[in-house]
C-alpha cells in the first residue's frame, strides 16, 4: 500500500515539474530575440561627461589653544570617524636614532595612558567595536578614532587621552623594538622591496632622512626617555589639525571637542625645525644587487622629481597617463608587442613639500634585462622628442579625469584631502584648479614638459637580479657607464 502511494506521489511531482517547464518554454518562446552586436574595442567606447564636483558642506574653526578643526556631517550611517594630524615626522629624528619616530607613534597607543593601562583601553574599545590608533610617518604624525554614534563621548574621550597623556610603558617599547628587529631580519627577502629601498638611497643619498633605514644599532640607541622627548617636541595643540566626519550635530561636536581638548595648553617645547635639504646623490651609471636565486630582474631607473605645487604638475600627470596603464605606450610596446616585461611603468611622482622621483622600470626575465632597459629608454626619449597623437592625448586626459573622481568617493576622503592641504599650506581649491588645468592641456604641453622634466642624462639605473643569467651583460648598455655592486648585508649591532 505504501509502495503504491509513493509511486503516485512521485508521479504527481514529475507531472508538476513537467508542466512548469512547458510554461517557462512557452514564455521564453514569446520573448523577442536579443540582437548581440560585435564587441567594441575599448577605444570606441563612449561615456557621458563627468559631473561637476563640489565640496560637501563643512565647518572650519580654531580653538584658542591653536587646534584647527574641520567638521563634516554625514548622516548616512550611525558612524563617526576622526583623524588628527601633527607637524612631525621621521625626517626630524636624529641620524643615530632612525626608527625613533615610528616607535613613538606605535607606543603612544600601545603603551597606555596616565589613566588607563593598555589592556583597559583595548578592552573598552573592543566592547564597543571602536578603534583608536596612532602613528608617525615620514612627514607627519597622526591619530585616528572610529565608533558608533552612541559611543562617541566615551571613545572621543579615550582618543583625547591617548593624544594628551601617553604613558610610553617600557614593556611595550621593548615589544615594538622586537617587531622592528624582525622586520630588519626579513627585509632582504623580497627583491621588489630591495629595489625600492636601494633606489631611494641612490636618489636621495644613504644618509638622507628620505632614504635611510632602521638598523639594529639605531634601535638600540632609543630609550623610553627618547620617546617622551620626541613626543614632547611635536604633540601640542598648536601643531594639531583635527578632522571629524559622520553622524553628529555640529554644535554638539564642537562642544565636545572644546571640553576634551580646549584646556590643552600650548607649550614652549613645540618646535618647527627646517626641513632637510634634498639634492640628487647619484647621477648616471648602473648599480647592481646580486641575488643568485632569481630568474628575473627587478629594475628601477630615474632621477629626482618635483613637488605638487610645480606649475607643470598637471601636464606631467598627462605624461604619466600617456606612458602607463592599459593602452599606454609602455604596456603596448614593451609588454604586449615585445613581450619583455611582466610589469612596466614610468611615473613622474611628486610630494607636497619635498621633491619626489621620476622612476621607470619593472620586472623581466633575466635574459631580457638589457633589451628591457633599452626599450624603456627609447620610450622616454620618444615622448620627449616626438609629439603625441590627438588620440593619445584624449585617452590620457580621459584616464586622468576618470581617476580624479576617486578623490571624492566619500566625505571622509574629501575631508582628509582638505586637512592635507592645510597641513602643507596648499590652497583649499587646489584639486579643482588641477581639474580646470587638466581640461586645457594640449599635445604641445605634453611634449614641452616631457622634454623639460624627463632628463636621461641624470638617470641612474638599479638592477636586482642574477648577474650570470643576465645576457647580454649590463656592460653592453655602453655609453661608458660604470657598473657598481651594492652590498645589502644587514649590519649586526655592535
Helices and strands as residue ranges (DSSP letters): H 2-30, G 42-44, E 59-62, E 68-73, E 79-86, G 90-92, G 95-97, H 100-110, H 118-127, E 131-136, E 141-148, G 149-151, H 152-164, H 170-186, H 191-204, H 216-220, H 224-234, G 237-239, E 240-246, H 250-261, E 286-290, E 296-304, E 306-307, H 313-323, H 329-330, I 331-337, E 343-348, E 350-351, E 357-365, G 366-368, H 369-385, H 390-405, G 406-408, H 411-423, H 430-440, H 443-453, G 456-458, E 460-465, G 467-469, G 474-477, E 483-485
